[in-house]
Amino acid sequence: MPNPEPQIGTLKILIRLPNWLGDVVMSTAFIAAVRQVYPDAAIDIIVKKELCGIAALIPGLQNINPFSKQEYNGLGGVYRFGKKLRTEKYDLFFNLPSSLSSLVMGWAAGAKKRIGFRKEGGRFLLSNAYERKANVHRVDEYISLLEQFTGEATGAHQVKLSIGSPEQLNANRVLINFNSEADSRRMPPDKAKAIIDLLTKTFPATLFAFIGSAKEAPFVEQVINSAENERNIENLAGRTDLVSLSYLMQASAALLSTDSGPAHLANSLGTPVIALFGAGNELNTAPYNKQNLTVLRYGKLACEPCVKNTCKLYGVPKCMQLIDELQIINTLSLYLPHA
């Protein structure tokens, strides 16, 4: 059994979280599993600086160490950042990203045991390197790392964030996110217009609030400006940070979203999510909690699903263009009081 030796005093654990919002949300199940296996441990994390607000909502953490590539550039900068943490004398370091820089960071931190996957130099910079489990959801992939290290199954888990006192529910507000980092996962503008026009006609008493980052605001504005009825539409793109967005999500009837970080965020808060999939495999990266989750895709193209960031076959993601709008209407009607 590769369990660590019993420690004198409190076991200290450092976890390097992934760099994307959705992956950070999915890693909350891993943190919960670590807490289950080591209930008395002090658990610290390293997280991308821009995601510190979300990290603060993860239950059971002691310290959050923000990392910025701008402040610690290159492998030399990563090493200096990790070396700063050496005085903490960590017993265990778990590495979730598949990157050489995160491995160097953990090695520089000097943890007694460094646990991660056999990629990007993992065989050399980790004390315990394991194969990444194939064809499983990313949440289960992360948890498998802990289970391979301890030799014990951890049981079922959920992804979960905690934001304290929620705002009052607005049962007639639906959030919409048609954005994505990848073109193949972003809703084409003509399809976005068709969906929002049908939504405002079908649910005239509902407010549809578009969310997105500041850099996604031009795309959101393009969609809203093309809509037939702007009276039922609110533009919140670039006007919320991740924490205020979390409160907004928990106080909304549902989120209609492409495969993206906000879909995972809403799912972790218990908000009903309708996830629209094009590229990307929902078996690996759909929101994890099954309650109040509906995944929709066209599913009739030979190329579905793919994992490409751009659609080389059609130029635009036809898999997104062909999603059944009536399925969206029927699913959304389950969450609206007047439907």
VENZI-V897047 format. One record per backbone hydrogen bond with DSSP energy under -1.0 kcal/mol. CO is the residue of the C=O (numbers start at 1). NH is the residue of the N-H. E is the energy in kcal/mol with one decimal. If there is no record, write none. Layout:
# VENZI-V897047
co=[CO & CO]
nh=[NH & NH]
e=[E & E]
This chain:
# VENZI-V897047
co=[11 & 12 & 12 & 13 & 14 & 15 & 16 & 20 & 21 & 22 & 23 & 25 & 26 & 27 & 28 & 29 & 30 & 31 & 32 & 33 & 34 & 38 & 42 & 43 & 44 & 45 & 46 & 47 & 48 & 49 & 51 & 52 & 54 & 55 & 57 & 63 & 65 & 67 & 68 & 73 & 74 & 75 & 76 & 77 & 78 & 79 & 80 & 82 & 83 & 85 & 86 & 90 & 91 & 92 & 93 & 94 & 99 & 100 & 101 & 102 & 103 & 104 & 105 & 113 & 114 & 114 & 115 & 116 & 117 & 119 & 121 & 121 & 122 & 128 & 130 & 137 & 138 & 139 & 140 & 143 & 144 & 145 & 146 & 147 & 170 & 172 & 173 & 174 & 175 & 176 & 177 & 178 & 182 & 184 & 188 & 189 & 190 & 191 & 192 & 193 & 194 & 195 & 196 & 197 & 198 & 199 & 203 & 207 & 208 & 209 & 210 & 212 & 216 & 217 & 218 & 219 & 220 & 221 & 224 & 230 & 232 & 234 & 236 & 241 & 242 & 243 & 244 & 245 & 246 & 247 & 249 & 251 & 254 & 255 & 256 & 257 & 260 & 261 & 262 & 263 & 264 & 266 & 267 & 268 & 272 & 273 & 274 & 275 & 281 & 281 & 282 & 284 & 290 & 292 & 294 & 296 & 301 & 306 & 309 & 311 & 316 & 317 & 317 & 318 & 320 & 324 & 325 & 326 & 327 & 328 & 329 & 331 & 332 & 336]
nh=[42 & 91 & 92 & 44 & 94 & 46 & 96 & 24 & 25 & 26 & 27 & 28 & 29 & 31 & 32 & 33 & 34 & 35 & 36 & 37 & 38 & 41 & 13 & 62 & 15 & 65 & 17 & 67 & 51 & 52 & 55 & 56 & 57 & 58 & 162 & 45 & 47 & 49 & 72 & 77 & 78 & 79 & 80 & 81 & 82 & 83 & 84 & 85 & 86 & 88 & 89 & 112 & 113 & 14 & 115 & 16 & 103 & 104 & 105 & 106 & 107 & 108 & 109 & 93 & 127 & 128 & 95 & 130 & 119 & 122 & 124 & 125 & 126 & 116 & 118 & 141 & 142 & 143 & 144 & 147 & 148 & 149 & 150 & 151 & 173 & 207 & 253 & 209 & 256 & 211 & 258 & 187 & 185 & 279 & 192 & 193 & 194 & 195 & 196 & 197 & 198 & 199 & 200 & 201 & 202 & 203 & 206 & 174 & 234 & 176 & 236 & 238 & 220 & 221 & 222 & 223 & 224 & 225 & 227 & 233 & 208 & 210 & 239 & 245 & 246 & 247 & 248 & 249 & 250 & 251 & 252 & 170 & 175 & 274 & 177 & 276 & 264 & 265 & 266 & 267 & 268 & 271 & 270 & 161 & 255 & 294 & 257 & 296 & 284 & 285 & 286 & 138 & 293 & 273 & 275 & 277 & 304 & 280 & 184 & 315 & 318 & 320 & 321 & 322 & 323 & 328 & 329 & 330 & 331 & 332 & 333 & 334 & 335 & 339]
e=[-2.9 & -2.3 & -1.9 & -3.1 & -2.5 & -2.4 & -1.9 & -2.6 & -2.5 & -2.3 & -1.6 & -1.5 & -1.0 & -2.2 & -2.1 & -1.9 & -2.5 & -2.4 & -1.8 & -2.3 & -2.8 & -1.7 & -2.9 & -3.2 & -2.1 & -2.6 & -2.7 & -2.6 & -2.2 & -1.6 & -2.2 & -1.9 & -1.9 & -1.7 & -2.6 & -2.1 & -2.0 & -2.7 & -2.3 & -1.6 & -2.2 & -2.5 & -2.1 & -2.3 & -2.5 & -2.6 & -1.3 & -1.2 & -1.5 & -1.7 & -1.5 & -1.7 & -1.8 & -2.8 & -3.7 & -2.9 & -1.3 & -2.5 & -2.1 & -2.0 & -2.3 & -2.6 & -1.5 & -2.2 & -1.2 & -2.4 & -2.8 & -2.3 & -2.2 & -1.0 & -1.4 & -1.9 & -1.5 & -1.9 & -2.2 & -2.1 & -2.5 & -2.3 & -2.0 & -2.3 & -2.7 & -1.6 & -2.6 & -2.3 & -1.6 & -3.1 & -2.4 & -2.5 & -2.9 & -2.5 & -1.9 & -1.9 & -1.5 & -1.4 & -2.7 & -2.3 & -1.9 & -2.4 & -2.5 & -2.4 & -1.8 & -2.4 & -2.4 & -1.5 & -2.3 & -2.8 & -1.7 & -2.7 & -2.4 & -2.7 & -2.7 & -3.2 & -1.9 & -2.9 & -2.1 & -1.9 & -2.6 & -2.8 & -1.2 & -1.5 & -3.3 & -3.0 & -2.2 & -2.3 & -1.6 & -1.8 & -2.1 & -2.6 & -2.2 & -1.1 & -1.7 & -3.1 & -2.5 & -2.8 & -2.7 & -3.1 & -1.2 & -2.4 & -2.6 & -1.9 & -2.1 & -1.9 & -1.0 & -1.3 & -2.3 & -2.4 & -2.6 & -3.0 & -1.9 & -2.2 & -1.5 & -2.7 & -1.3 & -2.6 & -2.8 & -3.0 & -1.5 & -4.3 & -2.2 & -1.2 & -1.5 & -1.4 & -1.8 & -1.9 & -1.2 & -1.2 & -2.1 & -2.7 & -2.2 & -2.7 & -2.0 & -1.3 & -1.9 & -1.2]
